[in-house]
Amino acid sequence: MTAKDCHVGRTNPEGDLAIAHQKGCSNADRASTVVQPKSAQSEISCMSEIPTLYHFNVVESCGDHMATLAPPAPIVKSFPMKKVLDALTHELLGVAQSEALVRGITLPTAPADAVKAAVPMDSLTVVDALCVLDAIVGFQLKESIVQMGGYNSVEAALQNMIPKIEKAWLRKQGAKK
């Protein structure tokens, strides 16, 4: 009997590897199957350059068998849009207020109006503002996210940068969009 005929691998909630038997194994065989837990790194070897298939040593079973299993699918987080949008809007409003003060522009007090107000912001200042997102996205964003020449309003900056930030985040997560 081969491992394919006898065993199907799965992971239990505790994270140890468990083996479930299929047709062909007696009850005595079922009770005798023991597999090394995933934590026993010396007993687990990757069978390809891309770590998708692993070899787990079966310590005891109804015969000499090898179990080949695919690792569990990675947990895919969703892009933290609200956190990114809130933090970047807050930081860019600060930049807009500074620029408006220097240029003698009166900025509306209501945040919704201030976001739309025409206040030129140069690209270097906006690149500095991106640093606020490092902790949220988990990596340092590239300067190329900011368009050369800067933006004429906070709203224009957000509309241009948010899709680029999301794309960079997805790329870092290994997802394709």
C-alpha positions in Angstrom: 0.0 0.0 0.0 1.4 3.4 -0.8 1.1 6.7 1.1 -1.3 8.0 -1.4 -3.6 4.9 -0.8 -3.3 5.1 2.9 -2.9 8.7 4.1 -4.2 12.2 3.4 -2.5 15.0 5.3 -4.1 18.0 7.0 -3.2 20.4 9.7 -5.1 20.3 13.0 -6.1 23.6 14.9 -3.0 23.3 17.1 -0.8 23.5 14.0 0.6 20.0 14.2 0.5 17.8 11.2 -2.2 15.1 11.4 -2.7 12.2 9.1 -6.2 10.9 8.2 -6.6 7.4 6.8 -8.5 6.4 3.7 -9.8 3.0 2.6 -7.4 0.2 3.1 -6.1 0.9 6.6 -7.3 -1.3 9.5 -8.4 0.3 12.8 -5.1 -0.9 14.3 -3.2 1.0 11.5 -5.2 4.1 12.1 -4.3 4.2 15.8 -0.6 3.7 15.1 0.0 6.6 12.8 2.2 9.3 14.3 3.6 12.2 12.4 6.3 14.8 13.5 4.7 18.2 14.3 5.4 21.1 12.0 7.7 22.6 14.7 10.2 19.7 14.2 12.1 21.6 11.5 14.7 18.9 11.2 12.0 16.5 10.1 10.6 18.8 7.4 12.4 19.3 4.2 11.4 21.4 1.2 11.1 19.3 -2.0 11.4 22.2 -4.5 13.2 25.5 -4.9 9.8 27.3 -4.4 8.6 26.2 -0.9 5.2 24.8 -1.8 5.7 21.1 -1.3 7.2 19.6 1.9 8.3 16.2 3.0 7.1 15.2 6.5 8.6 12.1 8.2 6.0 9.7 9.3 7.4 8.3 12.5 5.0 5.4 12.9 2.2 4.2 10.6 0.7 1.2 8.9 3.8 1.0 6.7 6.8 2.9 5.4 5.1 6.0 4.0 6.0 9.6 3.0 3.4 12.3 3.1 3.7 15.2 0.6 1.6 18.1 1.5 1.1 21.7 0.3 1.4 24.3 3.0 -1.7 26.2 4.1 -2.6 29.1 1.9 -1.3 32.4 3.2 -3.7 34.8 4.9 -4.3 37.7 2.6 -4.9 41.0 4.5 -6.9 43.7 2.8 -5.4 47.1 2.0 -5.8 49.5 5.0 -7.5 52.1 2.9 -9.2 54.0 5.7 -6.0 54.3 7.8 -3.9 55.3 4.8 -6.5 57.9 3.6 -7.0 59.4 7.1 -3.3 59.6 7.9 -2.3 61.0 4.5 -5.1 63.5 4.4 -4.2 64.7 7.9 -0.5 65.1 6.9 -1.3 66.7 3.6 -3.6 69.2 5.2 -0.7 70.2 7.5 1.4 70.7 4.4 -1.3 72.7 2.7 -1.7 74.9 5.8 2.0 75.6 5.8 2.1 76.4 2.1 -1.0 78.6 2.4 0.6 80.6 5.2 3.8 81.1 3.3 2.0 82.1 0.1 -0.6 84.3 1.8 -3.5 82.1 0.8 -6.5 81.9 3.1 -7.3 78.2 3.7 -10.9 77.2 4.6 -11.3 76.0 8.2 -13.6 73.1 7.3 -11.5 70.1 6.5 -13.8 69.1 3.6 -13.3 72.5 2.0 -9.6 72.7 2.8 -9.0 69.4 1.0 -10.4 71.0 -2.2 -8.8 74.4 -1.8 -6.2 75.4 -4.5 -2.9 75.4 -2.6 0.2 74.4 -4.5 2.3 71.8 -2.8 5.8 70.9 -4.1 6.7 67.3 -4.7 9.6 67.3 -2.1 7.2 68.4 0.7 4.7 65.7 -0.3 7.4 63.1 -0.4 8.2 64.0 3.2 4.5 63.7 4.1 4.6 60.0 2.8 6.7 59.0 5.8 3.6 59.0 8.0 2.4 55.9 6.1 5.5 53.7 6.8 4.1 52.3 10.0 0.6 51.7 8.4 1.7 49.9 5.3 4.7 48.2 6.9 7.4 49.5 4.5 8.9 52.7 3.2 7.1 54.0 0.1 9.2 55.1 -2.9 9.4 58.7 -3.9 8.1 57.8 -7.4 4.6 57.6 -5.9 4.6 61.4 -5.8 4.2 63.1 -9.2 7.0 65.4 -10.3 6.0 69.0 -9.9 3.7 68.4 -6.9 0.0 69.0 -6.7 -2.4 72.0 -6.7 -4.6 70.6 -3.8 -4.8 67.9 -1.2 -7.6 66.3 -3.2 -5.5 66.1 -6.3 -2.6 64.6 -4.3 -4.9 61.9 -2.8 -6.5 61.0 -6.1 -3.1 60.5 -7.7 -1.2 58.8 -4.8 -3.8 56.5 -3.2 -4.0 54.0 -6.1 -0.2 54.0 -6.4 0.2 53.3 -2.7 -2.4 50.5 -2.8 -0.6 49.0 -5.8 2.8 49.1 -4.0 1.2 47.5 -0.9 -0.3 44.7 -2.9 3.0 44.1 -4.6 4.7 43.8 -1.2 2.0 41.4 -0.1 2.7 39.2 -3.1 -0.7 39.8 -4.6 -1.4 40.8 -8.2 -4.1 43.3 -9.2 
